[in-house]
Each structure stands twice: as structure tokens, then as C-alpha cells.
Amino acid sequence: MARDERVTLLEVYQALPEEQFQNLKFLLEGRIPAGLLLPASRPELCRILLQRFPGNSLRVTAGILQQLGCLDLIQRFQLPLEEQITEETPWEPSRDTPKVRGDPTPPCHPGGIPAPPVNSRRLTEKDLMQVAQRLGKEWQEVGILHLGLERSRLEQIQEENPGNPVLWNFEMLRDWQRRERHEATVSRLRSCLKPARLDPGILDFLQSLQRD
């Protein structure tokens, strides 16, 4: 069984395009130290997962692939996706879980007015990574003033990912996404970032996602 798991895992990783493979490593960082993940090749990543999640590496991988939208790979290799969602990523709310009626929606920034509901698609992890790659040095200002995050949390993110500004931005955006839950849409993030002092290209990128 262990050999079959290793072979399947390597076949899954080899089937991923390079960009998706790098995104998969970013999304694994909450469970595996970045120092091990970032330089890892596909065979090395297989070895790391087999060591850290013996008998469970395919479930871990399936959950990440679902976040990346690689449902074709999940089906092709018959990965155990449902167990992964319930056991491996308890902090991520299911897309099928309805939001409790009356649950207040936080404003985009402290003292702001909650944005009205907009019919817009939810952001994916890939979307967040692409936004993170475009954010500049003012990421803490964006997080505190426009996304309503605590400075202590932003400092924690920085300590956990030394020397990697893209990951600081990504983790900050993912914290916002977790808080907003079903309200974490493309249009809502664009509304939050619109008053910020950012490269206009970020707003243009989010606008392009709304048209997709």
C-alpha cells in the first residue's frame, strides 16, 4: 500500500504544470515548514509528504488540488477528497456550508460601512496568490487599514515566513478570506482595496477576474 501511495503521489505531482506545482507548495506551508517546501522538487515533495502524513498524503494532496481547481486530477487518480476536507483542513469552511442568518459581516476596514452583497464569484487560492504577487511594500498598511486585520497577526505572518514578501501578502489575504467566508468575492476584495495606495494594475486584475 505504501508503495502504491508513493507511486500515485509522484504521478499526480508530475501531471501538474509548474505554476500549479508551485502554488501547491505555497498552500502546503501551513502544515510543512517553508524551508523544506520551497526548494523541494516533485520527488522530494513526495518524500516529505509520505514522511509527515504516512498513509494520508493522498488526502492532503486532494484537498490542495481542490483549492487549486484541479478536479480533473482528483478524478483521474481517484483521490480521497471528501475525507481530506473533513479531516485535514478543518479551518477551511466548506463551500456548501450556509452562512448563519444574522451573522454580522465585518466591514472592509475599521469604522467602514459593510459592502452591499454583490453577485460575484468567490476568490480561489490561485486568485489570492496572483494578487499577492502584485502587492507592494505597503502590505501591512493594506492589511490594517483596508482589510481590518490586526497588526500582531501581520507580524506573526512575517515571522513565520522570513524573507518572503509574496507569502506575507498571500497569508494576509487568506486570513481575510477565512474571515469573510462566503462574502470573500472578487468584487468585495476590489472594493476593499480600491481606496488603498496600490498599483492600479491590481484593481485591473481583479476587474478582469469579474469578467471571467
Stockholm file with secondary structure:
# STOCKHOLM 1.0

chainA/1-212         MARDERVTLLEVYQALPEEQFQNLKFLLEGRIPAGLLLPASRPELCRILLQRFPGNSLRVTAGILQQLGCLDLIQRFQLPLEEQITEETPWEPSRDTPKVRGDPTPPCHPGGIPAPPVNSRRLTEKDLMQVAQRLGKEWQEVGILHLGLERSRLEQIQEENPGNPVLWNFEMLRDWQRRERHEATVSRLRSCLKPARLDPGILDFLQSLQRD
#=GR chainA/1-212 SS CHHHHHHHHHHHHHHSCHHHHHHHHHHGGGTSCHHHHTTCCHHHHHHHHHHHSTTTHHHHHHHHHHHHTCHHHHHHTTCCHHHIIIIICTTSCCTTSCCCTTCCCCCSSTTCCCCCCCCCCBCCHHHHHHHHTTCCTTHHHIIIIISCCCHHHHHHHHHHSTTCHHHHHHHHHHHHHHHHGGGCBHHHHHHHHTTSCCCHHHHHHHHHHHHC
#=GC SS_cons         CHHHHHHHHHHHHHHSCHHHHHHHHHHGGGTSCHHHHTTCCHHHHHHHHHHHSTTTHHHHHHHHHHHHTCHHHHHHTTCCHHHIIIIICTTSCCTTSCCCTTCCCCCSSTTCCCCCCCCCCBCCHHHHHHHHTTCCTTHHHIIIIISCCCHHHHHHHHHHSTTCHHHHHHHHHHHHHHHHGGGCBHHHHHHHHTTSCCCHHHHHHHHHHHHC
//
